[in-house]
Amino acid sequence: MSNRQTKTDVILIGAGIMSATLGSLLKELAPEWEITVIERCGGAGEESSNEWNNAGTGHSSLCELNYTPLQPDGTVDIGKAVKVNEEYQFSKQFWSYLVKSNRIHNPRDFIVQVPHMSYVQGEQDVAFLKKRFEALSKHPLFQGMEFSDDPEKLLEWIPLMMKNRTINKPVAGTRIESGTDVNFGALTRMLFAHLKSNNADIRFKHNVDDIKRAADCSWELKVRNMDNGSLTRHNAKFVFIGGGGGSLHLLQKSGIPEGKGIGGFPVSGLFMVCENPELVAQHHAKVYGQASVGAPPMSVPHLDTRLIGQKELLFFGPFAGFSPKFLKFGSMFDLVTSVKTDNLFTMLAAGVKNLSLTKYLVQQVMLSKEQRMEALREFVPDAKSEDWRLVVAGQRVQVIKNTAAGRGTLQFGTEVINAADGSIAALLGASPGASTAVSVMLELITRCFPQHIKAWEPKIRAMIPSYGMPLSETPELFREIDTAAARTLGLTNAGEQ
């Protein structure tokens, strides 16, 4: 063990979009603070945040049907949709601030406008979609949404999906022009380049082997250089564990009571990708459908236009898979080693509760390419196998915890766990994650740095004008802020269509 020890104000574990966002916010709020980033991969944004590993939609509830559940009384609950949309607005405002302030450049390299659509088939789902449209289109954040159950109109909107389709049951879709496609891998790399230019110490190919409290209540990390095996100690007043699926193990090593009893369940994903220019040119939208009965929320099928490296592609999926790894480049023992005495019964309870999920994952793993093509043909009737290839996406680790709903509840979402004194925090979970990174990191800052919030508020408002003011309750403010952000980011504002 080397005796070398470095001291810093903040350590960010993991070079993904969450650490990039938190580091960028803190660099604005406390520019004098020293920041160290530790990442086991060879560069920024190579795991969950990578553009090939699931993080591309720009979740804003414009098309995600599982964010607007049908209630027993027949109404549609839009609460989650409004919340996620509000949170995404924070992200757009912060990105706009960074571009305007010359912190990052060329916004088209990470965000472009792509219409967001929902598409359904069958009388029951068409009725649901119409109710959803009626509830959302009245809301200020969803202005500009259109509904159609006319196949000719849908052919105009999504020609690749409607061409040669046999229509023997009702079909319908909603469309909103102001949706976006976000390349979170590119954005992550931009943010870390900005941090590095502002003296952040970024260490790639370094792994955190251990983490423990020091005598002065700071945190001491044992860090291994993965190239030569050398070990160093890093000490920090604040640590953020933003290592994607790897966060759970590090949270457990920290020993904080808030991390006890929490487990994780890994789910891998696969996408079909089309690069045929002739087909790509016939589809310009992100189109979400309904998940099949019994399938988990993460499996909602969607056909997305993606811009990666200035090239338009089509992604269809996701297809679920199973691997015991918690990271795409992780260990086959990740799941087993995450089971501790404090979360054993939580994990067992989750296993019993989620037998249907296990069965679903087994079925998904066993699918052949032709069976996956059949699922794609529900969206693209003329899809040919030679035009589509299979891509393995990133790993998601869904949080398992004891809640009011019972022991071993599987959570579908993003969750921040922090110590009572705010000296360490971890981010667990998955979607809508990246899209709401700014909101999530602002919540973390509020929890972990309460003593600074009053002094920081003016700067936060300068970066995020709607901070502390629900946009859903101030439609005029929303239009003003959204127009300004859209202009800076090179997007056509919904109100200007």
PyMOL commands that set and color helices and strands:
alter all, ss='L'
color gray80, all
select helices_A, chain A and resi 17-29+65-67+79-100+107-109+123-137+140-142+151-157+159-162+184-197+244-254+257-259+277-280+297-299+334-337+344-353+355-365+369-377+385-387+433-448+450-463+471-473+475-489+494-496
alter helices_A, ss='H'
color red, helices_A
select strands_A, chain A and resi 5-13+35-38+111-113+116-121+146-148+171-176+180-182+201-203+206-213+219-225+231-241+263-274+286-288+302-308+311-321+388-403+406-411+414-418+424-429
alter strands_A, ss='S'
color yellow, strands_A
deselect
rebuild
show_as cartoon
